[in-house]
Amino acid sequence: MADANAQASTTPTVVLVHGAFADSSGWNGVVERLQAAHVAVRSVSNPLRGVASDSAYVRSGLAQVPGPVLAVGHSYGGAVITNAATGVDNVVGLVYVAGFAPDEGEVLAEVSAGSTDSVLNSVLVPLEYPTGNGDETATEFAIDAAAFHDSFAADLPESETALMAATQRPVSAFGFSEASGSPAWKRLPSWSVVATGDKAAGTDIVRSMAQRAGADITEVEGSHVIMMSQPQAVVDVIMKALKTLADGS
């Protein structure tokens, strides 16, 4: 029993971080399958207020998980774990799911502008939100509901994407205008799920970032929300990462 407890304490907890225009419910299919496999899993909510503040929030969440952590980030959540895992000793690996893996000094808006696969910039709707500083406001973005299915989740039923569009969480412009910090992928092993039909982050950008990071890449046919349309494919990569980390420990 002591050996079993020791093994459990050293097996990483999978911590899931969602991206822009979404919340943690997008991971439900992944969570269900990991729990069925008796893998410890939890989600840290992403405030979607900017790279610096979001990374600080998620970093705090990662640091409070007992034992080692495998951090998994979807889309903009990939940029967040890239920053949040820096300086957190218990994070032992990174998994990017259709996720950005920026280098130090990179700005997501500039990187995304170079994609030939992404159509996201053409379907964003600017909104305003109060900053908490008097009457000052800042800009945030939502996806035009009429374009949500085709640009974000084309391999899900339109009835489902209509619900997603209506309940989406806008992301602050600071998420795409603030420079990224020192990337955790330079010191940690990483894996990447590249969705071949990703019109949001852009398949080309996700693939090139994963290659630069030296990630173990798995390409899966599907949309930007590959963890919803093909959760088992994402779970397979997470399980592969856990096995690799266990074999190397």
C-alpha positions as CSV (number, residue, x, y, z in Angstrom):
1,M,0.0,0.0,0.0
2,A,2.9,2.4,0.8
3,D,4.3,1.8,-2.7
4,A,0.9,2.5,-4.3
5,N,0.6,5.7,-2.3
6,A,4.1,6.8,-3.3
7,Q,3.3,6.2,-7.0
8,A,0.0,8.1,-6.7
9,S,1.9,11.1,-5.2
10,T,4.4,11.2,-8.0
11,T,1.9,10.8,-10.9
12,P,1.2,14.2,-12.4
13,T,-2.2,15.8,-12.0
14,V,-3.5,17.0,-15.4
15,V,-4.4,20.6,-15.1
16,L,-6.5,22.0,-18.0
17,V,-6.6,25.6,-19.1
18,H,-9.2,26.8,-21.6
19,G,-8.7,29.5,-24.2
20,A,-10.5,32.6,-25.4
21,F,-14.3,32.7,-26.1
22,A,-14.7,29.6,-23.9
23,D,-14.8,28.2,-20.3
24,S,-13.8,25.0,-18.6
25,S,-16.9,23.1,-19.8
26,G,-15.2,22.7,-23.2
27,W,-12.9,20.1,-21.5
28,N,-15.8,17.9,-20.2
29,G,-15.2,15.1,-22.7
30,V,-11.5,15.0,-21.8
31,V,-12.2,15.2,-18.1
32,E,-14.7,12.3,-18.3
33,R,-12.3,10.1,-20.0
34,L,-9.3,10.9,-17.8
35,Q,-11.4,10.2,-14.7
36,A,-12.5,6.9,-16.2
37,A,-8.8,6.1,-16.5
38,H,-8.3,7.1,-12.9
39,V,-6.1,10.1,-13.8
40,A,-6.2,13.0,-11.4
41,V,-7.5,16.0,-13.3
42,R,-8.7,19.5,-12.6
43,S,-9.3,22.7,-14.4
44,V,-8.0,26.2,-13.7
45,S,-10.3,29.0,-15.0
46,N,-8.7,31.5,-17.4
47,P,-9.8,35.0,-16.6
48,L,-9.2,36.2,-20.2
49,R,-8.1,39.6,-19.2
50,G,-4.6,39.7,-20.6
51,V,-1.4,37.6,-20.9
52,A,0.3,39.0,-17.8
53,S,-2.7,38.8,-15.4
54,D,-4.1,35.5,-16.8
55,S,-0.7,33.9,-16.5
56,A,-0.3,35.1,-12.9
57,Y,-3.7,33.7,-12.0
58,V,-3.1,30.3,-13.6
59,R,0.5,30.2,-12.1
60,S,-1.1,30.5,-8.7
61,G,-3.4,27.7,-9.4
62,L,-0.7,25.4,-10.8
63,A,1.5,26.1,-7.7
64,Q,-1.3,25.1,-5.4
65,V,-1.8,21.6,-6.9
66,P,-0.1,19.0,-4.6
67,G,2.7,17.1,-6.4
68,P,3.7,17.3,-10.1
69,V,1.5,18.8,-12.8
70,L,1.1,18.2,-16.5
71,A,-0.3,21.6,-17.8
72,V,-2.6,21.4,-20.8
73,G,-3.6,24.6,-22.6
74,H,-6.1,25.1,-25.5
75,S,-5.7,27.9,-27.9
76,Y,-4.9,31.1,-26.0
77,G,-4.6,28.9,-23.0
78,G,-1.5,27.6,-24.6
79,A,0.1,31.0,-24.4
80,V,-1.0,31.2,-20.8
81,I,0.6,28.0,-19.7
82,T,3.7,28.9,-21.6
83,N,4.0,31.9,-19.3
84,A,2.4,30.5,-16.1
85,A,4.6,27.4,-15.9
86,T,7.7,29.5,-15.9
87,G,9.0,29.5,-12.3
88,V,6.6,26.9,-11.0
89,D,8.7,23.9,-9.9
90,N,5.9,21.3,-9.9
91,V,5.0,21.6,-13.6
92,V,6.8,18.8,-15.3
93,G,5.4,19.0,-18.8
94,L,3.2,20.9,-21.2
95,V,0.5,19.8,-23.7
96,Y,-0.8,22.2,-26.3
97,V,-4.2,21.5,-27.8
98,A,-4.6,23.7,-30.9
99,G,-2.6,26.0,-28.7
100,F,-0.2,28.9,-29.1
101,A,3.3,28.3,-27.8
102,P,4.9,31.8,-28.1
103,D,8.5,32.7,-27.6
104,E,9.7,35.6,-25.4
105,G,8.6,39.0,-26.8
106,E,6.1,37.6,-29.2
107,V,2.6,39.2,-29.5
108,L,-0.2,37.0,-30.5
109,A,-1.9,39.6,-32.7
110,E,1.2,39.9,-34.7
111,V,1.8,36.2,-34.9
112,S,-1.8,35.5,-35.9
113,A,-1.7,38.1,-38.7
114,G,0.9,35.9,-40.5
115,S,-1.5,32.9,-40.6
116,T,-2.9,31.8,-44.0
117,D,-5.3,29.4,-42.2
118,S,-6.9,31.6,-39.6
119,V,-10.0,33.6,-40.3
120,L,-10.5,34.7,-36.7
121,N,-9.5,38.4,-37.2
122,S,-12.2,38.9,-39.8
123,V,-15.1,37.7,-37.5
124,L,-14.3,39.4,-34.2
125,V,-16.7,41.9,-32.7
126,P,-15.2,44.7,-30.5
127,L,-16.8,45.3,-27.1
128,E,-16.0,47.5,-24.1
129,Y,-15.6,46.6,-20.5
130,P,-14.9,48.7,-17.3
131,T,-11.3,48.4,-16.1
132,G,-12.3,49.4,-12.5
133,N,-10.4,52.6,-12.8
134,G,-13.2,55.2,-12.7
135,D,-15.0,55.5,-16.0
136,E,-12.1,54.0,-17.9
137,T,-12.9,51.2,-20.3
138,A,-10.9,48.7,-22.4
139,T,-11.6,46.7,-25.5
140,E,-12.5,43.0,-25.5
141,F,-13.5,40.8,-28.4
142,A,-16.3,38.2,-29.1
143,I,-16.8,36.1,-32.2
144,D,-19.7,37.1,-34.4
145,A,-22.4,34.6,-33.6
146,A,-23.2,34.2,-37.3
147,A,-19.6,33.1,-38.0
148,F,-19.0,31.1,-34.9
149,H,-19.7,27.6,-36.4
150,D,-17.5,28.0,-39.5
151,S,-14.6,29.9,-37.9
152,F,-14.4,28.1,-34.5
153,A,-16.1,24.8,-34.4
154,A,-17.0,23.6,-37.9
155,D,-17.0,19.9,-37.0
156,L,-19.6,20.3,-34.2
157,P,-23.4,20.4,-34.9
158,E,-24.7,23.8,-35.5
159,S,-27.2,23.4,-32.7
160,E,-24.3,23.0,-30.3
161,T,-22.2,25.8,-31.7
162,A,-25.3,28.1,-31.4
163,L,-25.2,27.5,-27.7
164,M,-21.5,28.0,-27.6
165,A,-21.8,31.3,-29.4
166,A,-24.5,32.6,-27.1
167,T,-22.5,31.7,-23.9
168,Q,-19.0,32.6,-25.2
169,R,-16.7,34.6,-22.9
170,P,-15.1,37.6,-24.6
171,V,-11.3,38.0,-24.3
172,S,-9.6,41.3,-23.5
173,A,-7.5,42.8,-26.3
174,F,-4.6,42.6,-23.8
175,G,-4.6,38.9,-24.5
176,F,-3.4,39.6,-28.0
177,S,-1.4,42.8,-27.5
178,E,0.8,42.0,-24.5
179,A,4.2,40.5,-25.2
180,S,4.8,37.0,-24.0
181,G,7.4,36.3,-21.4
182,S,10.1,33.6,-20.9
183,P,8.6,30.4,-22.3
184,A,8.3,27.3,-20.2
185,W,8.7,25.0,-23.2
186,K,12.4,25.9,-23.3
187,R,13.0,23.9,-20.1
188,L,10.1,21.4,-20.1
189,P,9.1,18.6,-22.5
190,S,6.0,19.3,-24.6
191,W,3.4,17.7,-26.7
192,S,1.1,19.3,-29.2
193,V,-2.2,18.4,-30.8
194,V,-2.5,20.1,-34.1
195,A,-6.0,20.3,-35.6
196,T,-5.7,20.2,-39.4
197,G,-8.9,22.2,-39.9
198,D,-8.1,24.9,-37.4
199,K,-9.4,28.2,-38.7
200,A,-9.2,30.1,-35.4
201,A,-5.6,29.8,-34.1
202,G,-4.6,28.6,-37.6
203,T,-3.2,25.2,-38.3
204,D,0.0,26.7,-39.8
205,I,0.8,28.8,-36.7
206,V,0.1,26.1,-34.2
207,R,2.2,23.6,-36.2
208,S,5.2,26.0,-36.6
209,M,5.1,27.0,-32.9
210,A,5.0,23.3,-31.9
211,Q,7.9,22.5,-34.2
212,R,10.0,25.4,-32.8
213,A,9.3,24.2,-29.2
214,G,10.5,20.7,-30.1
215,A,7.1,19.3,-29.1
216,D,6.0,15.8,-29.9
217,I,3.3,16.6,-32.5
218,T,0.1,14.7,-33.2
219,E,-2.0,15.9,-36.1
220,V,-5.7,15.2,-35.9
221,E,-8.4,16.0,-38.5
222,G,-10.8,18.5,-37.0
223,S,-11.6,22.1,-36.0
224,H,-10.1,24.4,-33.4
225,V,-12.2,22.8,-30.7
226,I,-10.6,19.4,-31.2
227,M,-10.9,18.5,-27.5
228,M,-14.7,18.7,-27.9
229,S,-15.1,17.1,-31.3
230,Q,-12.5,14.4,-30.7
231,P,-11.8,14.2,-27.0
232,Q,-10.3,10.7,-27.1
233,A,-7.6,11.9,-29.5
234,V,-6.6,14.6,-27.0
235,V,-6.8,12.1,-24.1
236,D,-4.5,9.8,-26.1
237,V,-1.8,12.5,-26.3
238,I,-2.2,13.4,-22.6
239,M,-1.8,9.7,-21.7
240,K,1.2,9.5,-23.9
241,A,2.8,12.5,-22.2
242,L,2.0,10.9,-18.7
243,K,3.6,7.6,-19.8
244,T,6.7,9.4,-21.2
245,L,7.1,11.4,-18.0
246,A,6.7,8.2,-15.9
247,D,9.2,6.3,-17.9
248,G,11.7,9.1,-17.6
249,S,11.3,9.6,-13.8
